[in-house]
Amino acid sequence: MKNYHVLVIAYPGQGHVIPLMDVARCLTSNGLKVTFVTTEAIHKRLMCAWSEIDDTNDLMQMVSIPDGMQPRDDRDDMAKLFQTMSQLMPSKLEKLIEDINKANNEKITCIVADYCMGWVSRVAKKMSIRQATFCSGSAALLALIMSVQKLLDDQVIDRDGVPLKYQMVQLSKSMPLMDPAKFTWECIGDSKASKIMFNHAILQGKEAAEAADRIICNSAMELEPGAFALFPKILPIGPLLASNKFRKQAGHFWSEDATCLEWLDQQPVSSVIYVAFGSYTIFDKNQFEELALGLELTNKPFLWVVRLGTSGSTEYVYSSGYVERVGTRGKMVSWAPQQDVLNHPSVGCFISHCGWNSTMEGVSNGVPFLCWPYFADQFLNASYICDIWKTGLGLNKDDTGIVTRLEIKRKVEELFSNDIFKQNELHVKEKTMDSVREGYSSDKNLSDFIDWVKKGNENAPASEN
């Protein structure tokens, strides 16, 4: 039996590593060897968070390459990180592949790369290795990236991605309306950084999509028919959390606090507000306090992931007497086993930043949303939830840019009192989960993709050496 060796390389972000780890585990469960590549900084965090990687067996090895940043640099500065990665990592990746091929009979036969890392396609072409691009976000996000030239031609944006028209854009009739001021690269709040993001991340994503032999996406045909009709090359294989056969999700940067599951066991069915904002969202002191007081005003039990840095510092300062007032009605943890939480019958609402992983997990478990997007593609995902699927409500900011405690209370009451959101969510869940059943769209696409990987280096691109 021939051994196949796939190199999987992830952008160094929590929302990118987890779904690509799901892809890698799908590959190993089908007998393919995988070398999973992350940056040195992320590799260290992964190893600290895991005592072991469940169920990956000896078919997966974890390796790292430097990202070009200095030890004390801020790796949350994505604009700078994209620049340094693009400059240093191509040569490091090429050297890694050369070393693997020299040391092994099982040479790298395929690369699966994150869509944010378009430079990987150049390495793959140079080394005559077939490449697949993986989109950890929605198909609509990738459709937006692949439509950049049309947006330029239509003078919606300029050559730096700066909006020229402030009117809603719709790529197809069944896709969400998009505000150019909230395109994925325009949500940083810094015009210089936005230009860097556009010229590195977005144009690299376009390059990755155009160069790839295959494009796979953690989505489902039933969720985004318009995006898949617009770009048939994008193949949905999700939701990956339902596709993989492993009990525990891998790839977290922080250790999970499982005590929240015991707390959930004590709560009534569909009563709990689950609050989590992913790995990047940071609130200032005022917004942090409004959120805390808003949760208190709901008079409902809540589970709140208060991640290090969420309040804008390394210390979390609740208002005087807050912890005593909410008592056991509130459970605060630093990181939660989110898939298990959303699958728990006590959870009735998900206050979310609407990252795509969280969106897919909420949809797959039938939990209605209160949407609080922060940046990047989260606004687009919130549009799906509120406008297309109608499975949640948006939280609106006041004139000072704050989501107030009263807004939180009002929207929680509206969501819990109106069964239509839960009914819509259960309908979307049923259609989405059907897609991963044997012989259905996502399952078939994943099987076809694995068969394609197993074809080895047939029809590989010509080497430029």
C-alpha angles and dihedrals in degrees: 000000000000118000117225121204120201124188111211117192123189133198106245098255130107093237090053101043097051098055093040088052086054089053091049092050091050087055095048091047086060093053100263121136114234133197106197113205126200134156118276092251093052093042089057092051092048092051091048092051096047127062085190138343106252119229098351092113122185094313092082128063126183119220136164143209129195120267096211095249122124118246094255096042119117106252090191085071092094096181092058092041092054091051096050093043092053091051101046111020101067093065091042092051092048090051091048092053091047091052092048092049092049094048098043140055084210100075122190106273100172140019123211108194135182113255090238090066104067092158088073089072089062091053091047092050093047091051095042094241123143115242138205123194119219122204112206090186131062124300086243090061091053090044089055091050092048089050095057093108091052090049088052093047091049090048093238089131136013128235091281094050093255112150115252095177124046099204131106117273126208119189092196136357096257095047126088122269110254130208110219088215087063100042109141093263095045099062101083099086093231117095094202092050090045091057091049091049091050095048095045111025102030099038089045089052089052090049092049093051095047095046098044122107087209134015119204126184136196093235141087131247091234092057099051111019093153095056093047092047090051093050110023091178089075108088119199115221099166166168081045093188087066094040098057118079097217123114095216129048114234132206104060119151094209134046112259121238104224093182087088089070091059089049091050089054088065095053128090120259115279092358105110128094108214112204121192132146105187128239104308109040113109125184126200121233095269095050092045091054094046090052092049093048092044091056089049092052093055091068087214128120112262138191110206126190103212100187122197106275097021092119092047094261141055090261125070113215115192118191117269112290094002098124091047093048096052092040114165091346088081125055117189121191134170095229131359136205088249099187091054091045095051090046091055115107092225094066113095104163139025119210099198144169085227098238107170095249091052090045092053092046092050092047093046091054098042097243119151118231141229102200123220106164117191108184148322116025093349092095090054091049091049088054090056091051098045104030109025108029094022092213098134151008134253123241109227127214123227126234091282093054095256128130098222129218090246092052089053092048093048096048093045090053092047093049095048095044097050115069093193092083092054092044092051091047093052090049091051090045092054093051092044096049091047088064093068095049115113111284095010125118104277094036091050092047091050092049091048090049093052089049089052091051090052091058087082120208098338111140092008115169116267115266118250092209 
